């Protein structure tokens, strides 16, 4: 009798729960590149994400650039700061794709920098079909930021794939010279549409001066990248200190003196991502 009861209950459950059908509900709250970037506030939110990715350059890119030279060293005493030997790996320049630094720092630098490129491409694609007052300036910012990420990729890895759209697909490796030309062209195209300075509320965003500094760095290192460009480096540095553009970027007299913790922003700051991001996070509506 008990078996018959369980069998009847099982049949009843099958009747109550029929087979699955196709889900026809249309999500009402999904955010995608296709339905976002409809106004300036949404675009600025996307732009902030591209700036935010720059924070990752304080880690792997910076560590690889500094610790592999004589400018910085990470002392290892016993097991303190050994970290599987990655700091010694970088200092001795013995890293390989499968060594501690290769698996950690080098892989992270590649991923983090290309994430910056990807974020810029997504926002640029959305901005292209949007209409808002500062579209030209924001587009220039995004192109300059993407170029800066590519500058760091070229500096770290040489020739890398160049992606200018958000499509997820395999792309061929470009030569280092091609990446150099791309970075140069993007920065030069962006510069005219950027302001010489921002209002206090937007302080920290890219300006003409920041692009001049990027181009000067690009040309100063061109001997390694693709040949000598020292005169061009000099020209862009002159924009900083000798042209009529304002503000002029100068070093204070006591540049290397001890500074108070809460020192004011001085005129040598060209790009202050932290200040801009903190302001965006605090002022954007919930």
LOPAVEX-114584 format. One record per residue (C-alpha): residue in three letters; x, y, z. Coordinates in steps of 0.5 Angstrom, whole numbers, plus 2048, in hexadecimal, padded with zeros to 3 digits. Layout:
N
ALAXYZ...
This chain:
286
UNK800800800UNK806805802UNK8098047FBUNK8038057F8UNK80280C7FBUNK80980E7FAUNK80880C7F2UNK8018107F2UNK8058167F6UNK80B8167F1UNK8068167EBUNK80281C7EEUNK8098207EFUNK80A81F7E7UNK8038227E5UNK8048287EAUNK80B8297E7UNK80B8297DFUNK8118297DBUNK81582F7DAUNK8138347D5UNK81783A7D1UNK8188407D6UNK8158467D2UNK81584B7D7UNK8198517D5UNK81E8537DAUNK81C85A7DCUNK82385C7E0UNK82885A7DCUNK82E85F7DBUNK83185E7D4UNK8368627D0UNK8308627CBUNK82B8657D0UNK8308697D4UNK8348707D3UNK82D8737D1UNK82F87A7D4UNK83587E7D7UNK83487B7DEUNK8358747DCUNK83A8757D7UNK83E8797DDUNK83D8727E1UNK84086E7DBUNK8468737DBUNK8478727E2UNK84886B7E1UNK84E86C7DCUNK8518717E1UNK85086C7E6UNK8548667E3UNK85A86B7E3UNK85B8697EBUNK85D8627E9UNK8648657E5UNK8668677EDUNK86785F7EDUNK86A85B7E8UNK86C8607E3UNK86F8647E8UNK87385F7EBUNK87585C7E5UNK8788627E3UNK87B8647E9UNK87D85E7ECUNK88185B7E6UNK8858617E6UNK88A8647EBUNK8848697EEUNK8818657F3UNK88285E7F6UNK87E85A7FBUNK882857800UNK881850802UNK88384D809UNK88184680AUNK87A845808UNK87884C809UNK87684F802UNK8798497FFUNK8728487FBUNK8748427F7UNK87A8457F5UNK87784A7F0UNK87A8507F3UNK88184D7F2UNK87F84B7EBUNK87D8527E9UNK8848557ECUNK88884F7E9UNK8848507E2UNK8848487E2UNK87C8487E1UNK8798447DCUNK8728427DAUNK87183D7DFUNK8768407E5UNK8738437EBUNK87384A7E8UNK8718487E1UNK86A8447E4UNK86984A7E9UNK86C8517E7UNK86D8507DFUNK86684D7DEUNK8628527E3UNK8658587DFUNK8638557D8UNK85C8547DBUNK85B85A7DFUNK85E85F7D9UNK85985B7D4UNK85385C7D8UNK8558637D8UNK8558637D0UNK84E85F7D1UNK84B8647D5UNK84D8697D1UNK84A8667CAUNK8438647CEUNK84286B7D0UNK84486E7C9UNK84086A7C5UNK83A86C7CAUNK83C8737C9UNK83C8737C2UNK8348737C2UNK8338777C7UNK83187F7C7UNK8348837CDUNK83788A7CEUNK83E8877D0UNK83F8817CBUNK8458847C7UNK8498857CDUNK84787E7D0UNK84887B7CAUNK84F87E7CAUNK85087C7D1UNK84F8757CFUNK8538757C9UNK8598787CEUNK8588737D3UNK85886D7CEUNK85E86F7CBUNK8618707D2UNK8608697D4UNK8638677CDUNK86986B7CEUNK86A8677D5UNK8688607D1UNK86D8627CCUNK8728647D1UNK87285D7D5UNK8708587CFUNK87285C7C8UNK86E85A7C3UNK8678587C5UNK8608577C2UNK85C85E7C0UNK85585E7C2UNK8518647C0UNK84A8617C1UNK84785D7C7UNK8468567C2UNK8488507C6UNK84D84D7C1UNK85484B7BFUNK8588507BDUNK85F8507B9UNK8658527BDUNK8678597BAUNK86F85B7BAUNK8718607BFUNK8728657BAUNK86B8657B8UNK8698657C0UNK86D86B7C0UNK86A86F7BAUNK86386D7BDUNK8648707C4UNK8678767C1UNK8628777BCUNK85C8767C1UNK86087B7C6UNK8618817C1UNK8598807BEUNK8578807C5UNK85B8867C8UNK85788C7C4UNK85088A7C7UNK85388A7CEUNK8538907D3UNK8598937D6UNK8568927DCUNK8508907E0UNK84B8937E5UNK84D8917ECUNK84788D7ECUNK84A8897E6UNK8518897E9UNK8568837E7UNK8538827E0UNK8578827DAUNK85A8887D7UNK85E88B7D1UNK86488B7D6UNK8638847D8UNK8638827D0UNK8698867CFUNK86C8827D5UNK86A87B7D2UNK86D87E7CBUNK8738807CEUNK8748797D2UNK8738767CBUNK87887A7C7UNK87D8797CDUNK87D8727CDUNK87C8717C5UNK88486F7C4UNK8818697C7UNK87A8697C4UNK87C86B7BDUNK8828707BCUNK8848777BFUNK87E87C7C0UNK8828807C5UNK8808877C1UNK8788857C2UNK8798837C9UNK87C88A7CAUNK87688E7C6UNK87188A7CBUNK87588C7D1UNK8758937CFUNK86E8937CFUNK86E8927D6UNK8738987D8UNK87389D7D3UNK86D89E7CFUNK8678A27D0UNK86389D7D2UNK86089D7D9UNK86189A7DEUNK86989A7DDUNK86B8937E1UNK8718957E5UNK8758927EBUNK8758957F1UNK87B8987F4UNK87B8937FAUNK87988D7F5UNK87E8887F9UNK87D88B800UNK879888805UNK871889804UNK86B889809UNK867883808UNK861887806UNK86588C801UNK86088F7FCUNK86088D7F5UNK8668917F2UNK8678937EBUNK86C88D7E8UNK8668887E9UNK8648867E2UNK85F8807E3UNK85C87F7EAUNK8588797E9UNK8568777F0UNK85487E7F2UNK84F87E7ECUNK84C8777EDUNK84B8797F5UNK84787F7F2UNK84387A7EDUNK8418757F3UNK83F87A7F8UNK83B87F7F3UNK83887A7EFUNK8308797F1UNK82F8727F4
